[in-house]
Amino acid sequence: MIIIGFLLIGLIGGFLANLVVGGGKRFQTYEYWAAGIVGSFVGGTLMSVLLGEGFDIRIGGILGSMVGAIIVLLVYGWWKRRSKA
């Protein structure tokens, strides 16, 4: 059940991170969904462990997912621009 939660929060987090980072048009749909899922897993797990909430879906994990997705999109955007140059 927690995996489904990570996926759903990751998809939403990726969409919102795309709005923050790319203004809604910088990345393709599959790119921000993937970044959201990876960011959700990394950021959500890190925040849940740091805040001592365990692996339940709570507000710390959701905020960590958002921050993780933003960081993943920023790094991916930098890498994508660098590889084109």
N, C-alpha and C positions, 0 to 999 in steps of 0.2 A: 504494500500500500504506500509506503514511503517513496518508492521509486516513481509511482504514478504522480504523487505530490510534487516531487522534484521536477518531473517532466512538465506538468501543467504550470507550475510556478516559473519554470525556466522559459517556457514559451511566452508567457505574459511578461516576464522580466526582459527577455530579448526584444520584444516589441517596444516596451517602454524605454529600454536602453538605446534602441535605434532612434527613437524620438529625441532623446537627450543628446546623443553623440552625433547622429547623422542628420538631424532635422527631418527624419522620416523618409528620406530618399537617397541616402548615401549607400546603403547596403541592400543586397537582394534579400528576399524573404527567407530563403534557406540559410543564408549567412547569419542573419540575426536570430533565427530560431536556434541554430547550432550554438551560437555564442551564448544565447540565453540558457540553454541546457547545460553547457559546460560551466558557465558562470554560476548557475544555480547550484550545481553540484559542489564546485570549489568554494564559492563564497558562502553558500548556505551551510555547508559542513564546517567551514572555518569559524563562522560567527556562532553557530550553535555550540561548538566545542569551547570557544573562547568565553562565551557567556554562561557556560555550564548548563545549557538547556537540554543537552542530549540530542538525539536525532529525531525528536518530534518536530512537527511543523508548527513553528511559533514565529512571533514577530521578528526576533533576531535573525532567524534563518531566512525569512522573506527579505528583510533589508540586506542581508549578506548576499542573497541571490541577485538583487538589483545591482549592488555595487560590483559584484563579481562579473555580471553580464556587461556592465559599462566598461570595466577594465579589459575584459576579453575583446570587446568591440574596438576599443582604442588600440590595443596591441595588434589586432588583426588588420585594422585600417592602416596602421603604420607599416606593417609587414607587406601589405598589398601595394601600397604606394612605393615602397622601397624596391620591391621586385619588378615593378614596371619601369623604374628609372634605369 
